[in-house]
C-alpha cells in the first residue's frame, strides 16, 4: 500500500498499480496512477 499526493485532485490517495522505477538521476520511486482521475502519481523511495 503506497500513499502519494495527486496534484490534480489535491489530496493524498492510494496509488493504483504501483511499480518501482529508477529515475534519470538514479533515485528510486514508485510510479502509479490516481484511482479517481488517472493522473500519474510518483513517490520517492528511501535509499537503503
C-alpha positions, 0 to 999 in steps of 0.5 A: 500500500503506497500513499502519494499526493495527486496534484490534480485532485489535491489530496493524498490517495492510494496509488493504483498499480504501483511499480518501482522505477529508477529515475534519470538521476538514479533515485528510486520511486514508485510510479502509479496512477490516481484511482479517481482521475488517472493522473500519474502519481510518483513517490520517492523511495528511501535509499537503503 
